[in-house]
Amino acid sequence: MTVDADGVVASALEVLEVAEVAPLLAGGAHPFSAEELAFARSRSDPERRLAARLAAKRAAARLLGGGVSPSDVEVTRQAGRPPRLRLSARAEARLREHGADQILVSLTHERRHAAAAVILLRSR
C-alpha cells in the first residue's frame, strides 16, 4: 500500500442503521466484548453506542482484511479520552503487514444511524 504525506496508509468509513444491533444481540452471536456491552448498557442509548462500535469494527476488519473479523476488534474507552481500537493478535499482524503502526477511530451516532471512520497510519 502507498502511504500519503501525512502517513495515512488506508481509511474507511462505515455507516449503518442503529436497528441492525437488536437482531444481533437477540441472536446471541455478536462481535461485542463484555466491556463494550457493559459500557453501552451503562448509558441511556445502548443500541446507538453499540451501532457506532459495530461500524468501527466493520470498517477496521474491512481495512485489515486477511480473515480479520469484527470480533478481532474492540472499541475501548477511558473517561475524558477519545475511543481507541484494541486489536487481536491476528488483526495486529495485519496492521503491520499493511505497513501501519497505528489505528485511529472516530465514532458518531444519531437516532437512526451510526458511523465510524477508521484510519491506518504509519508513524514518521
N, C-alpha and C positions, 0 to 999 in steps of 0.2 A: 504494500500500500504506500501511496505517496503521502508525505507529510507537508502541510502548508506552513507558511512562515510563522504562524502562531503555535505550531506544534500539534495542531489537530490532525489526528490520523483518520478518524471517521466520526460521523454523528448520525443520530436517528431521532425521529420524533414519532411518538405513538399516541394516538387519540382513541378513546373508546367510550362507550356508554356505561355509565355507572351501573345500569341494570344488569350488566354481564356478571357482576360479582355474586349476586344472590344465588343463581343456579350453581356456581362453582362451590360455594360454601355448603349448599344443601346436598350436593352430590358427594361430599366428603373428600374427594380428591382435588386438592387445590395447591397452588405453589407457595402459600404463605407460611412463614415460620411462626412459631408460638409467640415470639416477641412482636412480630408485625401484627398479629391478631390482637394481642393484649394492648398494644398502643392504639390501634384503631378503635377497639371496643371501649377504651377509656375516654373517647371523645363523643361529642353529640352526633357526629355524622360518620359512623364507621364505614359504611359502604362507599362513600366518596373517598375516604382515606385509602381504603383497600384498592379501589379502582385506580387511583393515582399510582399506587405501588405496583399493581399489575401492569400498568402501562410502562413503568420503568423496567420491570423485569422482562417484558416482551421486547422492548427496544434494545436492552443490553444483550439479550440472548440472540437477537437478530444480528446485531453488530459483531458479536464474538463468534457466532457460528460454530462449526465443528462439533455438533452434538450438545452444545450448551443449551440448557432448557431454562425456563423461568424459575424453576426450583433451585437452580445453581446461583441465583442472585437474591440477596436480601437487602432491603432498604432499612438502614439504621438511622437513628436519630438521637441526638443529645440536646438537652434543653439549651436554647439560645444559639444553636449551631445549625447549619444547613444539613439537609439529608445527605447520606453517603451510601454507597453500594459496597456491601461485603460480598466477595466472590468465593465460590467453592474453589478447590484446587484445580479442577478442570477448567473453570472459567478464568482463573488467574493465569493458567498456562496459555490459554487462547489470547488473553490480553497481551502477554509477552510476545507470542508468535506474530501478532499484528504490529509489533514494534512500539507498542504503547506501554507506559508505566503508571498511568493514572486513568481513572474513570470518574467522570463527574455526572451529576444528575440534578435536574430541576423538575419539581412536581407542581401541578396545579389541578384544581377541580372546581366545578360549579354544580348546580343541582343535577344536571343530566349527563354531563360529560367530565371526563378526567383526561389528563395528558401528562406526558413526561418527555423531556429531552435528555438524551444521554450522549456524552462526548468522550471519545477515547483520545488521550493526549500523550505526547512524548515530551518529557522534560528537556529543556535546552541544555 
